[in-house]
């Protein structure tokens, strides 16, 4: 890589830093991550976008780089946000409830239920119900997580189809798995994926079709999951 190319690349990155800041501000309103964390990811997407940008494809640099910044942030959220953020007060209340039940069990006493448990914790039944609901929703299994990395709460959900899908996803190539997650989970369009990966939309569509075909074949071979679509 010659110095002239490096200087040109760096200049292009510097001239589009405002796009990364703009995307980070937009995405901050959609989640609970800090602006600084999102901006760091947006900068990473910007640099990668500049490195992969191909003017011969006919895309405008600004449109392409905005999608690269946003795609990197979405990828960051999917990879690092394995749980829904629960307000700390509800999380603390749920923890106190569990400790109280464990202590009663150790003392040979029956577990408290509903209103009786809420009264023992000094909160209203409605508040305790909120804590239970928030805590249960805070445990989410990621399809991109290793199958053996599940939590005890997720295991108790007994969802064989989700178990199978998580296992099958990890039998695909990394690029296929990434495309499936970015398109069907993150909602990134075929055109945006094509721009981010410097490929044609038809090539992305073919890759997705092949990945789905492999999942369908695995489902048919396993005989345990009814695969549709």
Backbone as JSON, one array per atom type, in Angstrom:
{
  "sequence": "XXXXXXXXXXXXXXXXXXXXXXXXXXXXXXXXXXXXXXXXXXXXXXXXXXXXXXXXXXXXXXXXXXXXXXXXXXXXXXXXXXXXXXXXXXXXXXXXXXXXXXXXXXXXXXXXXXXXXXXXXXXXXXXXXXXXXXXXXXXXXXXXXXXXXXXXXXXXXXXXXXXXXXXXXXXXXXXXXXXXXXXXXXXXXXXXXXXXXXXXXXXXXXXXXXXXXXXXXXXXXXXXXXXXX",
  "N": [[0.87, -1.19, 0.0], [0.85, 2.02, -1.11], [2.18, 5.28, -0.13], [0.76, 7.43, -1.15], [-1.78, 6.39, -1.6], [-2.5, 5.76, 1.03], [-2.56, 8.33, 2.17], [-4.65, 9.45, 0.72], [-6.75, 7.77, 1.5], [-6.85, 8.32, 4.27], [-7.54, 11.02, 4.22], [-10.08, 10.88, 3.13], [-11.43, 9.55, 5.16], [-11.24, 11.44, 7.27], [-12.69, 13.54, 6.16], [-15.26, 12.61, 6.31], [-16.02, 12.26, 8.93], [-18.09, 13.54, 10.2], [-20.37, 12.17, 9.34], [-20.24, 9.79, 10.8], [-20.62, 10.8, 13.39], [-23.19, 11.83, 13.12], [-24.74, 9.51, 12.59], [-24.28, 8.12, 14.98], [-25.53, 9.77, 16.87], [-28.18, 9.51, 16.02], [-28.6, 6.73, 16.44], [-28.21, 6.56, 19.16], [-30.57, 7.38, 20.29], [-32.12, 5.18, 20.04], [-31.36, 3.19, 21.74], [-29.66, 2.11, 24.79], [-26.97, 2.44, 24.98], [-23.9, 4.28, 25.46], [-23.13, 7.46, 23.94], [-20.46, 7.78, 23.26], [-19.51, 5.13, 23.06], [-21.0, 4.21, 20.88], [-20.12, 6.0, 18.95], [-17.45, 5.27, 18.67], [-17.74, 2.75, 17.5], [-19.01, 3.53, 15.16], [-17.0, 5.03, 13.93], [-15.21, 2.95, 13.43], [-16.7, 1.48, 11.57], [-16.76, 3.4, 9.59], [-14.05, 3.63, 8.79], [-13.6, 1.04, 7.83], [-15.47, 1.06, 5.8], [-14.46, 3.01, 4.08], [-12.11, 1.74, 3.31], [-13.18, -0.38, 1.86], [-14.65, 0.79, -0.11], [-15.82, 1.08, -3.39], [-15.69, 2.97, -6.1], [-16.44, 2.33, -8.66], [-18.76, 0.9, -8.58], [-20.8, 2.65, -8.58], [-22.05, 3.85, -6.39], [-22.84, 6.51, -4.11], [-20.36, 8.0, -2.05], [-21.11, 9.06, 0.5], [-23.67, 7.94, 1.07], [-23.06, 5.22, 1.1], [-21.13, 5.09, 3.16], [-22.57, 5.94, 5.4], [-24.28, 3.8, 5.73], [-22.4, 1.86, 6.33], [-21.42, 2.77, 8.81], [-23.77, 2.63, 10.38], [-24.36, -0.08, 10.11], [-22.17, -1.24, 11.44], [-22.66, -0.4, 14.06], [-25.1, -1.71, 14.57], [-24.18, -4.31, 14.4], [-22.46, -4.33, 16.57], [-24.31, -4.02, 18.66], [-25.75, -6.41, 18.44], [-23.78, -8.33, 18.95], [-22.77, -7.69, 21.5], [-24.85, -6.96, 23.22], [-26.41, -8.99, 24.94], [-28.5, -9.2, 26.67], [-31.6, -7.69, 27.63], [-31.65, -4.43, 28.89], [-32.32, -3.98, 32.26], [-33.99, -1.88, 34.57], [-32.16, -0.76, 37.41], [-33.35, -0.7, 39.92], [-35.55, -2.43, 39.76], [-34.16, -4.74, 39.14], [-32.68, -5.07, 41.49], [-34.75, -5.45, 43.3], [-35.84, -7.87, 42.38], [-33.67, -9.53, 42.91], [-33.56, -9.37, 45.7], [-35.92, -10.64, 46.28], [-35.37, -13.25, 45.4], [-33.31, -13.94, 47.18], [-34.68, -13.88, 49.6], [-36.51, -15.98, 49.27], [-34.73, -18.12, 49.03], [-33.55, -18.08, 51.57], [-35.75, -18.73, 53.18], [-36.21, -21.28, 52.26], [-33.9, -22.57, 53.17], [-34.38, -22.39, 55.87], [-36.37, -24.17, 56.16], [-38.93, -23.34, 55.58], [-42.0, -22.71, 53.79], [-42.17, -21.46, 50.41], [-42.97, -18.05, 49.68], [-45.79, -16.62, 48.07], [-46.97, -14.47, 45.47], [-48.94, -11.87, 46.66], [-48.17, -12.16, 49.34], [-45.39, -12.43, 49.23], [-44.69, -9.97, 48.1], [-45.52, -8.27, 50.18], [-43.75, -9.06, 52.19], [-41.42, -8.08, 51.16], [-41.88, -5.43, 51.25], [-43.16, -3.97, 49.23], [-45.6, -3.07, 46.72], [-47.97, -5.45, 45.32], [-48.16, -5.04, 42.57], [-45.74, -3.78, 41.97], [-43.9, -5.82, 42.55], [-44.68, -7.67, 40.63], [-43.89, -6.3, 38.35], [-41.11, -6.37, 38.7], [-40.58, -9.13, 38.52], [-41.42, -9.61, 35.87], [-39.73, -7.9, 34.39], [-37.25, -9.01, 35.03], [-37.45, -11.58, 33.94], [-37.67, -10.98, 31.23], [-35.24, -9.96, 30.82], [-33.49, -11.98, 30.28], [-32.17, -13.23, 27.54], [-31.64, -15.35, 24.85], [-29.05, -15.46, 22.53], [-28.95, -16.06, 19.05], [-26.52, -16.08, 17.95], [-24.81, -16.83, 19.87], [-22.65, -19.31, 21.36], [-23.95, -22.66, 21.4], [-23.6, -24.05, 23.85], [-23.41, -22.04, 25.65], [-25.56, -21.17, 27.07], [-27.8, -19.72, 29.48], [-29.0, -20.78, 32.72], [-31.65, -20.04, 33.01], [-32.48, -19.73, 30.37], [-32.18, -22.35, 29.5], [-34.17, -23.6, 30.9], [-36.37, -22.83, 29.54], [-36.98, -24.64, 27.56], [-37.1, -24.87, 24.65], [-37.05, -26.53, 21.95], [-36.8, -26.08, 19.17], [-35.53, -23.61, 18.99], [-33.17, -24.27, 20.26], [-32.17, -26.11, 18.42], [-31.86, -24.44, 16.16], [-29.93, -22.59, 17.06], [-27.76, -24.29, 17.35], [-27.49, -25.21, 14.71], [-26.9, -22.87, 13.32], [-24.28, -22.41, 14.01], [-22.98, -24.25, 12.53], [-22.77, -23.25, 10.07], [-20.82, -21.3, 7.73], [-18.86, -18.51, 8.87], [-19.32, -16.09, 7.48], [-21.76, -16.61, 6.21], [-23.43, -16.96, 8.42], [-23.24, -14.4, 9.54], [-24.42, -12.85, 7.5], [-27.07, -13.83, 7.5], [-27.92, -13.08, 10.1], [-27.55, -10.29, 10.01], [-29.33, -9.56, 7.98], [-31.9, -10.8, 8.52], [-32.25, -10.5, 11.29], [-31.08, -8.03, 12.19], [-32.21, -6.49, 10.24], [-31.08, -5.29, 7.99], [-31.0, -4.14, 4.71], [-30.8, -5.83, 1.47], [-29.47, -4.31, -0.42], [-28.04, -2.5, 1.17], [-26.38, -4.28, 2.54], [-24.93, -5.22, 0.38], [-23.51, -2.93, -0.33], [-21.97, -2.52, 2.0], [-20.37, -4.77, 1.97], [-19.13, -4.65, -0.39], [-20.13, -6.07, -2.6], [-22.31, -7.33, -5.17], [-25.92, -6.88, -5.09], [-27.2, -9.18, -6.05], [-25.32, -11.17, -5.58], [-25.24, -11.17, -2.78], [-27.88, -11.96, -2.3], [-27.79, -14.55, -3.38], [-25.96, -15.76, -1.62], [-27.42, -15.66, 0.78], [-29.59, -17.28, 0.06], [-28.28, -19.71, -0.33], [-27.36, -20.18, 2.28], [-29.78, -20.43, 3.69], [-30.71, -22.65, 2.36], [-28.93, -24.59, 3.25], [-29.59, -24.66, 5.97], [-32.21, -25.59, 5.76], [-31.74, -28.12, 4.65], [-30.3, -29.32, 6.75], [-32.31, -29.32, 8.65], [-34.17, -31.05, 7.53], [-32.7, -33.41, 7.51], [-32.29, -33.81, 10.22], [-34.83, -34.33, 11.17], [-36.2, -33.39, 13.31], [-37.1, -30.82, 13.43], [-39.52, -28.75, 12.06], [-39.0, -27.17, 9.28], [-39.68, -24.19, 7.65], [-40.23, -21.91, 4.91]],
  "CA": [[0.0, 0.0, 0.0], [1.77, 3.15, -1.21], [1.88, 6.4, 0.74], [-0.26, 8.27, -1.77], [-3.08, 5.75, -1.33], [-2.78, 5.92, 2.45], [-2.94, 9.73, 2.4], [-5.99, 9.64, 0.15], [-7.69, 7.07, 2.37], [-6.98, 9.07, 5.52], [-8.26, 12.26, 3.95], [-11.49, 10.53, 2.94], [-11.97, 9.26, 6.5], [-11.36, 12.71, 8.0], [-13.73, 14.39, 5.57], [-16.59, 12.03, 6.56], [-16.23, 12.01, 10.37], [-19.41, 14.06, 10.57], [-21.36, 11.12, 9.1], [-20.2, 8.88, 11.94], [-21.23, 11.47, 14.53], [-24.62, 11.92, 12.84], [-25.33, 8.18, 12.78], [-24.21, 7.79, 16.41], [-26.6, 10.52, 17.56], [-29.46, 8.88, 15.68], [-28.71, 5.42, 17.06], [-28.26, 6.69, 20.61], [-31.97, 7.52, 20.67], [-32.79, 3.89, 19.89], [-30.86, 2.22, 22.72], [-29.16, 2.6, 26.07], [-25.52, 2.56, 24.96], [-23.41, 5.65, 25.52], [-22.79, 8.05, 22.66], [-19.04, 7.54, 23.0], [-19.35, 3.75, 22.58], [-21.56, 4.13, 19.53], [-19.26, 6.76, 18.05], [-16.27, 4.46, 18.42], [-18.12, 1.73, 16.52], [-19.28, 4.2, 13.89], [-15.69, 5.33, 13.34], [-14.68, 1.7, 12.9], [-17.44, 1.21, 10.34], [-16.35, 4.39, 8.59], [-12.73, 3.25, 8.26], [-13.77, -0.16, 7.01], [-16.2, 1.45, 4.61], [-13.53, 3.71, 3.18], [-11.2, 0.72, 2.77], [-13.89, -1.26, 0.93], [-15.44, 1.55, -1.07], [-15.46, 0.9, -4.8], [-16.45, 3.96, -6.86], [-16.89, 1.76, -9.93], [-20.1, 0.34, -8.41], [-21.76, 3.71, -8.82], [-22.68, 4.34, -5.17], [-22.3, 7.74, -3.54], [-19.59, 7.69, -0.84], [-21.81, 9.39, 1.74], [-24.72, 6.95, 1.31], [-22.4, 3.97, 1.42], [-20.45, 5.17, 4.45], [-23.6, 6.0, 6.44], [-24.74, 2.42, 5.97], [-21.31, 1.15, 7.0], [-21.42, 3.2, 10.22], [-24.96, 2.08, 11.04], [-24.21, -1.53, 10.16], [-21.22, -1.58, 12.5], [-23.34, -0.21, 15.35], [-26.04, -2.81, 14.73], [-23.38, -5.5, 14.66], [-21.99, -4.17, 17.95], [-25.42, -4.3, 19.56], [-26.09, -7.82, 18.4], [-22.7, -9.12, 19.53], [-22.47, -7.38, 22.89], [-26.04, -6.78, 24.05], [-27.05, -10.3, 25.03], [-29.67, -9.1, 27.52], [-32.32, -6.43, 27.68], [-31.28, -3.71, 30.1], [-33.38, -3.9, 33.26], [-33.72, -0.83, 35.55], [-31.46, -1.37, 38.54], [-34.24, -0.86, 41.08], [-36.3, -3.68, 39.56], [-33.19, -5.84, 39.23], [-32.36, -5.24, 42.91], [-35.94, -6.02, 43.95], [-35.91, -9.28, 41.99], [-32.59, -10.23, 43.63], [-33.96, -9.48, 47.11], [-36.96, -11.67, 46.33], [-34.74, -14.56, 45.31], [-32.58, -14.22, 48.42], [-35.66, -14.18, 50.64], [-37.03, -17.34, 49.04], [-33.65, -19.07, 49.33], [-33.4, -18.12, 53.02], [-36.89, -19.47, 53.72], [-36.01, -22.69, 51.93], [-32.87, -23.07, 54.08], [-34.98, -22.47, 57.2], [-37.43, -25.18, 56.15], [-40.22, -22.69, 55.46], [-42.51, -22.74, 52.41], [-41.97, -20.24, 49.63], [-44.06, -17.09, 49.66], [-46.35, -16.43, 46.75], [-47.76, -13.3, 45.13], [-49.1, -10.74, 47.57], [-47.42, -12.4, 50.58], [-43.99, -12.14, 48.95], [-44.58, -8.52, 47.93], [-45.64, -7.66, 51.5], [-42.51, -9.33, 52.92], [-40.39, -7.22, 50.58], [-42.24, -4.04, 51.49], [-43.58, -3.32, 47.99], [-46.94, -3.44, 46.29], [-48.0, -6.6, 44.41], [-47.91, -4.58, 41.2], [-44.31, -3.52, 41.82], [-43.22, -7.1, 42.5], [-44.97, -8.26, 39.32], [-43.02, -5.62, 37.4], [-39.75, -6.87, 38.88], [-40.53, -10.48, 37.96], [-41.52, -9.54, 34.42], [-38.51, -7.29, 33.85], [-36.15, -9.94, 35.2], [-37.6, -12.68, 32.98], [-37.41, -10.47, 29.9], [-33.83, -9.6, 30.72], [-32.71, -13.15, 29.91], [-32.43, -13.48, 26.13], [-30.62, -16.18, 24.22], [-28.64, -14.99, 21.22], [-28.71, -17.1, 18.07], [-25.12, -16.03, 17.57], [-24.02, -17.31, 21.0], [-22.4, -20.75, 21.29], [-25.07, -23.41, 21.99], [-23.35, -24.44, 25.23], [-23.24, -20.86, 26.47], [-26.87, -20.71, 27.51], [-28.01, -19.56, 30.91], [-29.93, -21.75, 33.29], [-33.01, -19.58, 32.73], [-32.8, -20.03, 28.98], [-32.31, -23.78, 29.37], [-35.44, -24.02, 31.45], [-37.44, -22.46, 28.63], [-37.29, -25.85, 26.83], [-37.51, -24.52, 23.29], [-36.18, -27.39, 21.14], [-36.54, -25.51, 17.87], [-34.52, -22.57, 19.16], [-31.93, -24.99, 20.54], [-31.69, -26.67, 17.16], [-31.43, -23.36, 15.28], [-28.67, -22.05, 17.57], [-26.71, -25.25, 17.02], [-27.32, -25.26, 13.26], [-26.27, -21.63, 12.87], [-22.84, -22.5, 14.21], [-22.42, -25.15, 11.54], [-22.59, -22.48, 8.85], [-19.62, -20.47, 7.68], [-19.03, -17.26, 9.61], [-19.92, -15.07, 6.61], [-23.17, -16.95, 6.01], [-24.12, -16.66, 9.68], [-23.3, -12.95, 9.66], [-25.42, -12.34, 6.55], [-28.41, -14.18, 7.99], [-28.24, -12.26, 11.26], [-27.66, -8.88, 9.63], [-30.51, -9.33, 7.13], [-33.16, -11.21, 9.11], [-32.37, -10.05, 12.68], [-30.82, -6.59, 12.25], [-33.08, -5.81, 9.28], [-30.31, -4.54, 6.99], [-31.47, -4.51, 3.38], [-29.84, -6.47, 0.58], [-28.65, -3.28, -1.06], [-27.1, -1.98, 2.16], [-25.38, -5.32, 2.75], [-24.07, -5.24, -0.8], [-22.61, -1.79, -0.24], [-21.03, -2.72, 3.1], [-19.45, -5.87, 1.68], [-18.58, -4.41, -1.72], [-20.61, -7.1, -3.5], [-23.57, -6.98, -5.83], [-27.1, -7.41, -4.38], [-27.5, -10.55, -6.49], [-24.39, -12.06, -4.88], [-25.73, -11.28, -1.4], [-29.1, -12.77, -2.34], [-27.39, -15.93, -3.59], [-25.37, -16.24, -0.37], [-28.51, -15.89, 1.73], [-30.35, -18.44, -0.4], [-27.48, -20.9, -0.04], [-27.36, -20.4, 3.73], [-31.1, -20.95, 4.06], [-30.79, -24.0, 1.82], [-28.2, -25.48, 4.15], [-30.4, -24.83, 7.17], [-33.34, -26.45, 5.4], [-31.22, -29.48, 4.5], [-30.0, -29.83, 8.09], [-33.58, -29.56, 9.33], [-34.77, -32.27, 6.97], [-31.89, -34.55, 7.95], [-32.47, -34.04, 11.67], [-36.16, -34.87, 11.39], [-36.74, -32.91, 14.59], [-37.61, -29.46, 13.31], [-40.29, -28.48, 10.84], [-38.4, -25.95, 8.7], [-40.5, -23.61, 6.59], [-39.71, -20.65, 4.39]],
  "C": [[0.9, 1.24, 0.0], [1.28, 4.33, -0.38], [0.79, 7.29, 0.17], [-1.65, 7.72, -1.5], [-3.48, 5.94, 0.12], [-3.24, 7.35, 2.76], [-4.34, 10.0, 1.88], [-7.06, 8.99, 1.01], [-7.93, 7.85, 3.66], [-7.76, 10.36, 5.33], [-9.75, 12.0, 3.78], [-12.15, 10.23, 4.28], [-12.22, 10.55, 7.25], [-12.5, 13.57, 7.46], [-15.14, 13.86, 5.82], [-16.83, 11.7, 8.03], [-17.6, 12.49, 10.82], [-20.51, 13.04, 10.35], [-21.42, 10.16, 10.28], [-20.86, 9.51, 13.16], [-22.75, 11.56, 14.35], [-25.32, 10.59, 13.1], [-25.34, 7.8, 14.26], [-25.29, 8.52, 17.2], [-27.96, 9.91, 17.28], [-29.65, 7.57, 16.43], [-28.77, 5.5, 18.58], [-29.7, 6.79, 21.1], [-32.73, 6.2, 20.63], [-32.36, 2.86, 20.94], [-30.34, 2.9, 23.96], [-27.64, 2.72, 26.1], [-25.11, 4.04, 25.01], [-23.06, 6.14, 24.12], [-21.35, 7.74, 22.28], [-18.8, 6.12, 22.47], [-19.85, 3.61, 21.15], [-20.67, 4.85, 18.53], [-18.01, 5.97, 17.7], [-16.57, 3.39, 17.37], [-18.39, 2.36, 15.15], [-17.98, 4.57, 13.18], [-15.07, 4.07, 12.72], [-15.38, 1.33, 11.59], [-17.04, 2.15, 9.23], [-15.02, 3.99, 7.96], [-12.84, 2.02, 7.37], [-14.49, 0.16, 5.71], [-15.31, 2.14, 3.59], [-12.59, 2.7, 2.52], [-11.87, -0.12, 1.69], [-14.64, -0.53, -0.16], [-14.9, 1.36, -2.49], [-16.28, 1.87, -5.63], [-16.99, 3.42, -8.17], [-18.29, 1.16, -9.82], [-21.19, 1.39, -8.56], [-22.46, 4.25, -7.6], [-22.03, 5.65, -4.73], [-21.53, 7.4, -2.26], [-20.38, 7.94, 0.44], [-22.88, 8.35, 2.06], [-24.11, 5.61, 1.76], [-21.8, 4.0, 2.81], [-21.43, 5.29, 5.6], [-24.08, 4.59, 6.77], [-23.66, 1.59, 6.66], [-21.26, 1.49, 8.48], [-22.58, 2.57, 10.97], [-24.86, 0.56, 11.15], [-23.26, -1.98, 11.25], [-21.85, -1.43, 13.88], [-24.34, -1.33, 15.6], [-25.32, -4.11, 15.04], [-22.88, -5.49, 16.11], [-23.11, -4.51, 18.94], [-25.74, -5.78, 19.59], [-25.05, -8.66, 19.12], [-22.55, -8.91, 21.03], [-23.68, -7.23, 23.78], [-26.8, -8.09, 24.05], [-28.3, -10.26, 25.9], [-30.3, -7.74, 27.36], [-31.95, -5.72, 28.98], [-32.48, -3.56, 31.03], [-33.04, -2.78, 34.24], [-33.17, -1.43, 36.84], [-32.36, -1.57, 39.75], [-35.06, -2.15, 40.96], [-35.38, -4.88, 39.66], [-32.86, -6.13, 40.7], [-33.54, -5.87, 43.65], [-36.07, -7.5, 43.64], [-34.86, -10.1, 42.74], [-32.96, -10.4, 45.11], [-35.03, -10.55, 47.27], [-36.37, -13.07, 46.27], [-34.01, -14.92, 46.61], [-33.54, -14.57, 49.56], [-36.2, -15.59, 50.49], [-35.99, -18.39, 49.37], [-33.47, -19.22, 50.84], [-34.53, -18.91, 53.67], [-36.72, -20.96, 53.46], [-34.98, -23.31, 52.86], [-33.41, -23.24, 55.5], [-36.11, -23.49, 57.27], [-38.81, -24.58, 56.05], [-40.7, -22.73, 54.0], [-42.25, -21.41, 51.71], [-43.2, -19.35, 49.72], [-44.54, -16.9, 48.23], [-47.05, -15.08, 46.65], [-47.74, -12.18, 46.14], [-48.28, -10.91, 48.85], [-45.94, -12.09, 50.39], [-43.78, -10.64, 48.8], [-44.62, -7.82, 49.28], [-44.35, -7.86, 52.3], [-41.36, -8.45, 52.42], [-40.69, -5.74, 50.75], [-42.62, -3.28, 50.24], [-45.0, -3.75, 47.66], [-46.88, -4.69, 45.4], [-47.69, -6.21, 42.96], [-46.42, -4.36, 40.97], [-43.53, -4.83, 41.74], [-43.46, -7.79, 41.15], [-44.11, -7.62, 38.25], [-41.59, -6.15, 37.48], [-39.6, -8.26, 38.29], [-40.53, -10.46, 36.45], [-40.25, -8.99, 33.79], [-37.35, -8.26, 33.93], [-36.23, -11.09, 34.2], [-37.3, -12.22, 31.57], [-35.94, -10.08, 29.71], [-32.94, -10.77, 30.34], [-33.07, -13.52, 28.48], [-31.31, -14.32, 25.56], [-30.31, -15.64, 22.84], [-28.42, -16.16, 20.29], [-27.26, -17.15, 17.66], [-24.21, -16.49, 18.71], [-23.77, -18.8, 20.85], [-23.51, -21.52, 21.97], [-24.84, -23.79, 23.43], [-23.17, -23.26, 26.15], [-24.54, -20.32, 27.01], [-26.91, -20.59, 29.02], [-28.97, -20.62, 31.41], [-31.36, -21.36, 32.99], [-33.41, -19.92, 31.31], [-33.0, -21.53, 28.8], [-33.67, -24.26, 29.86], [-36.61, -23.67, 30.55], [-37.86, -23.64, 27.77], [-37.87, -25.52, 25.46], [-36.63, -25.32, 22.33], [-35.86, -26.8, 19.77], [-35.49, -24.42, 17.95], [-33.16, -23.21, 19.46], [-31.33, -25.51, 19.23], [-31.13, -25.56, 16.25], [-30.09, -22.77, 15.74], [-27.52, -22.98, 17.23], [-26.42, -25.26, 15.52], [-26.62, -24.01, 12.74], [-24.75, -21.72, 12.98], [-22.19, -23.56, 13.34], [-22.23, -24.46, 10.19], [-21.25, -21.75, 8.89], [-19.91, -19.13, 8.35], [-19.71, -16.19, 8.76], [-21.39, -15.34, 6.38], [-23.97, -16.6, 7.26], [-24.29, -15.16, 9.86], [-24.36, -12.36, 8.73], [-26.83, -12.62, 7.03], [-28.83, -13.28, 9.14], [-28.43, -10.8, 10.88], [-28.94, -8.61, 8.84], [-31.81, -9.62, 7.87], [-33.34, -10.77, 10.57], [-32.19, -8.54, 12.78], [-31.67, -5.8, 11.26], [-32.34, -4.98, 8.24], [-30.7, -5.04, 5.6], [-30.38, -5.16, 2.55], [-28.9, -5.44, -0.04], [-27.61, -2.72, -0.09], [-26.0, -3.0, 2.45], [-24.4, -5.38, 1.59], [-23.06, -4.1, -0.75], [-21.55, -2.0, 0.84], [-19.97, -3.77, 2.76], [-18.85, -5.76, 0.29], [-18.89, -5.57, -2.66], [-21.9, -6.64, -4.15], [-24.74, -7.53, -5.03], [-27.43, -8.84, -4.77], [-26.58, -11.56, -5.8], [-24.8, -12.26, -3.43], [-26.96, -12.16, -1.35], [-28.76, -14.25, -2.53], [-26.79, -16.54, -2.32], [-26.43, -16.54, 0.67], [-29.32, -17.13, 1.35], [-29.6, -19.74, -0.11], [-27.47, -21.23, 1.44], [-28.69, -20.98, 4.2], [-31.28, -22.38, 3.55], [-30.07, -25.01, 2.71], [-28.97, -25.72, 5.44], [-31.58, -25.76, 6.9], [-32.9, -27.91, 5.28], [-30.91, -30.11, 5.86], [-31.28, -30.15, 8.84], [-34.22, -30.84, 8.84], [-34.02, -33.51, 7.42], [-32.1, -34.87, 9.42], [-33.81, -34.67, 11.96], [-36.82, -34.38, 12.66], [-37.41, -31.56, 14.49], [-38.35, -29.33, 12.0], [-39.81, -27.14, 10.3], [-39.26, -25.47, 7.58], [-39.85, -22.35, 6.09], [-38.75, -20.88, 3.26]]
}
